Amino acid sequence: MHASETTGPATTGPGTTGAEPPDMRGVVGRDDLLLITLDTLRYDVAAELAEAGRLPNLAGHLPGGRWEKRHAPGNFTYASHQAMFAGFLPTPASAGPHPRLFAARFEGSESTAARTFVFDTPDLVSGLADAGYRTVCIGGVGFFNRRGALGSVLPGMFQESHWEPEFGVASPTSFESQVARAERVAAELPASRRLFLFVNVPSLHQPNWFHLPGATREAGDSRETHAAALEYVDRHIGRLFAAASSRRRCFTIVCSDHGTAYGDDGWTGHRLGHESVWTVPYAHFFLEPGAP
């Protein structure tokens, strides 16, 4: 059995970058690392807002100002994060094979390449801890709330995890609260210690109606309220980037774990196999020290 991804000739298409990945063997151990999952964010909404200039803070860091179109490794939060924490980030939406940034040592892997950071632990989080990183989770949706056994699995991978009700899906100011905690984490960690910071952003997940002025609970969520939630995140993400790069250069990944359907072809929600769920936005880039 091979831990492989889609095989075939390397190509690029709409929404793909075709850029060679950075050499993660050099990045790990030198730079801080930031992984942001914009939980439930649809690719089409993210792409439209970036194109329209409605995401100034995010688009300023996206390569070419555009999101890369990728396929999610799972169709709901728990499955997708289990895969990502094993090194299976969203896969480029073009023929592969596609070299991965991170991979567990696995005989026969076709997506482990010369530039891949290979770890010998069961998951990336413990692999980075073995490499000397302080691993910190700032949770958002219920799978990170540690209120029960299931909600403790993913945050339990980290040396330090944070969740409070104001970080959750029902809070209109969830992301601001998460950013404030991230600022504190970065400020309190000794400068000599590398940081792997993971932030699961719940703002796009339902309910999100309260991010659009004039929307009501009775009318519920929609593609428009989903877009307004992303604009809300964009207004505050600069502070998170600044905190993550306050200590040294920071390699950053921003992506969705899955999308969600708002009546597309009669489908609503996620944990289902629709294009609106499987197609997600992705970007990785470096934040230089002191990035605004």
C-alpha positions in Angstrom: 0.0 0.0 0.0 1.4 3.4 -1.0 0.7 6.7 0.9 0.2 8.3 -2.5 -1.8 11.1 -4.0 -3.2 11.6 -7.5 -0.6 10.6 -10.0 -0.1 11.8 -13.6 1.8 14.5 -15.4 2.4 17.7 -13.4 0.1 20.4 -14.8 -1.4 23.7 -13.7 -4.8 25.1 -14.2 -7.1 27.8 -13.0 -6.4 28.7 -9.4 -3.2 26.7 -9.2 0.3 28.1 -8.8 2.6 25.4 -10.2 5.3 26.8 -7.9 8.0 24.6 -6.5 7.4 24.0 -2.8 10.0 25.4 -0.3 12.6 23.1 1.1 10.9 22.2 4.4 14.0 20.4 5.7 15.6 23.9 6.0 12.5 25.7 7.2 11.8 23.4 10.1 14.2 24.1 12.9 14.9 27.6 11.6 11.5 29.4 11.3 8.4 29.6 13.4 5.4 27.8 11.8 1.8 29.0 11.6 -1.1 26.8 10.4 -4.5 28.5 10.1 -7.6 26.6 9.1 -10.5 28.8 8.0 -13.0 26.2 9.0 -15.7 25.5 6.4 -14.5 28.2 3.9 -15.7 27.6 0.3 -13.1 28.1 -2.5 -15.5 30.0 -4.8 -16.4 32.6 -2.1 -12.7 33.0 -1.1 -11.7 33.4 -4.7 -14.4 35.9 -5.6 -13.7 38.1 -2.6 -10.0 38.2 -3.3 -10.6 39.1 -6.9 -13.0 41.8 -5.9 -10.5 43.4 -3.5 -12.5 42.6 -0.5 -9.7 40.7 1.3 -6.9 43.3 1.5 -5.0 41.8 4.4 -5.1 38.2 3.2 -4.7 38.9 -0.5 -1.6 41.0 0.2 0.1 37.7 1.2 -1.4 35.3 -1.3 1.1 34.4 -4.0 0.0 36.5 -7.0 -2.9 37.8 -4.9 -4.9 34.6 -5.6 -5.9 31.5 -3.6 -4.8 28.2 -4.9 -7.6 25.8 -5.7 -7.2 22.5 -3.8 -9.1 19.4 -2.8 -9.8 18.8 0.9 -8.5 15.7 2.6 -11.8 15.2 4.4 -15.4 16.5 4.1 -15.8 17.6 7.7 -13.6 19.1 10.4 -12.5 16.0 12.4 -11.6 13.9 9.4 -9.8 16.7 7.6 -7.7 17.7 10.6 -6.7 14.2 11.3 -5.4 14.0 7.8 -3.7 17.4 7.9 -2.0 16.6 11.2 -0.7 13.4 9.5 0.9 15.6 6.8 -1.8 15.4 4.2 -2.7 19.0 3.5 -5.2 19.8 0.9 -4.1 18.5 -2.5 -3.6 20.7 -5.6 -6.6 20.5 -7.9 -4.5 19.3 -10.9 -2.9 16.1 -12.0 0.1 15.0 -9.8 2.0 13.6 -8.1 2.2 16.6 -5.7 5.2 16.6 -3.3 4.0 17.2 0.3 5.5 19.7 2.7 5.4 17.3 5.6 5.2 13.5 5.7 5.5 10.7 8.2 8.3 8.2 7.2 6.3 5.6 5.2 7.8 3.1 2.9 6.6 3.5 -0.7 5.2 7.0 -0.3 4.9 8.7 -3.7 4.3 12.2 -2.4 7.3 12.3 -0.1 10.0 14.3 -2.0 13.5 15.7 -1.5 12.1 18.9 0.0 9.6 17.2 2.3 10.2 17.4 6.1 9.9 13.8 7.1 9.0 12.9 10.7 9.2 9.6 12.6 6.3 10.1 15.0 2.6 9.3 14.2 1.7 12.9 13.5 3.2 16.2 12.4 2.5 17.9 15.8 4.6 15.4 17.8 7.1 15.4 15.0 7.6 19.2 15.3 7.7 18.8 19.1 10.6 16.3 18.6 12.3 18.9 16.4 12.2 21.4 19.4 9.0 23.3 18.7 6.5 24.5 21.3 3.2 23.2 19.8 0.2 25.4 20.6 -3.4 24.9 19.5 -6.0 27.7 19.6 -9.3 26.0 18.9 -12.5 27.2 17.5 -15.2 24.7 16.5 -16.5 22.0 18.8 -13.9 19.4 17.9 -11.3 21.6 19.8 -13.3 22.5 22.8 -12.1 19.7 25.2 -15.5 19.5 26.7 -15.7 15.8 26.1 -13.6 12.9 24.9 -14.1 13.5 21.2 -13.4 17.3 21.6 -10.1 16.4 23.3 -8.5 14.2 20.6 -7.2 17.0 18.2 -6.1 19.5 20.9 -4.6 16.7 22.9 -1.9 16.3 20.2 -0.5 19.6 21.3 1.7 20.5 24.2 -0.5 23.5 24.9 -4.1 24.1 23.9 -6.6 26.9 24.4 -10.4 27.1 24.0 -13.0 29.2 25.6 -16.6 29.9 24.8 -15.7 33.2 23.2 -13.5 31.3 20.7 -16.5 29.2 19.6 -18.9 29.2 16.6 -21.6 31.1 18.5 -19.4 34.1 19.3 -19.6 37.1 16.8 -16.2 38.1 18.0 -14.6 34.6 18.0 -11.6 35.4 15.8 -10.7 38.6 17.7 -10.6 36.6 20.9 -8.4 34.0 19.3 -6.0 36.6 18.0 -5.7 38.1 21.4 -4.7 34.7 22.8 -2.2 34.2 20.0 -0.6 37.5 20.8 -0.2 36.4 24.4 1.2 33.0 23.4 3.8 34.6 21.2 4.8 37.2 23.7 5.2 34.7 26.6 7.3 32.1 24.7 11.1 32.5 25.2 12.7 34.0 22.1 15.0 31.0 21.7 12.1 28.5 21.4 10.6 27.8 18.1 6.8 28.0 17.9 4.3 25.9 15.9 1.0 27.7 16.3 -2.2 26.3 15.0 -5.4 28.3 14.9 -8.8 26.8 13.9 -11.0 29.8 12.9 -14.7 29.1 13.4 -16.2 32.3 11.9 -17.1 30.8 8.6 -18.9 27.8 10.2 -22.6 28.0 10.9 -24.0 30.1 12.5 -22.5 33.0 10.5 -25.5 35.2 9.8 -24.5 37.7 12.5 -21.5 38.9 10.4 -23.8 40.5 7.8 -25.5 43.7 8.8 -29.2 43.3 8.4 -29.2 39.5 8.4 -31.4 37.7 10.9 -31.3 34.5 12.8 -34.7 33.6 11.3 -33.4 34.0 7.7 -30.3 31.9 8.7 -27.0 31.5 7.0 -26.3 32.0 3.3 -23.5 32.3 0.8 -23.6 36.1 1.5 -23.3 35.7 5.3 -20.4 33.3 4.7 -18.7 35.9 2.6 -19.3 38.6 5.3 -17.7 36.2 7.9 -14.6 36.0 5.7 -14.4 39.7 5.5 -14.6 39.8 9.3 -11.6 37.5 9.5 -9.7 39.6 7.0 -10.1 42.7 9.2 -8.3 41.1 12.1 -5.9 38.6 10.5 -3.1 41.2 10.2 -2.7 41.1 14.0 -2.3 37.3 13.9 0.3 37.6 11.2 2.1 40.3 13.2 2.1 38.1 16.3 3.3 35.0 14.5 6.2 36.9 12.9 7.1 39.0 15.9 9.9 36.6 17.0 11.5 35.5 13.7 10.5 34.6 10.1 7.3 32.5 10.1 6.3 30.0 7.5 2.5 30.2 7.2 -0.2 28.0 5.7 -3.7 29.3 5.4 -6.4 27.0 4.1 -9.8 25.6 4.6 -10.4 22.1 5.9 -13.6 21.7 3.8 -16.3 23.8 2.3 -20.1 23.8 2.8 -23.2 23.8 0.6 -25.9 26.5 0.7 -28.5 24.8 -1.4 -26.1 23.9 -4.2 -27.8 21.3 -6.4 -30.2 20.8 -3.5 -27.5 20.1 -0.9 -27.0 21.9 2.4 -24.1 21.6 4.9 -21.0 19.4 4.7 -19.9 15.8 5.5 -21.1 15.0 2.0 -19.4 14.6 -1.4 -20.3 17.8 -3.2 -17.9 20.1 -5.2 -18.7 22.9 -2.8 -17.4 20.8 0.1 -14.4 19.1 -1.5 -12.9 22.3 -3.1 -11.0 24.6 -0.8 -8.7 27.6 -0.9 -5.1 27.2 0.1 -1.9 29.4 0.3 1.5 29.2 1.9 4.0 32.0 2.2 6.7 33.4 4.5 6.0 36.2 7.0 9.2 38.2 7.5 9.9 39.4 11.0 7.8 42.4 11.9 5.3 41.8 9.1 2.4 44.3 9.4 
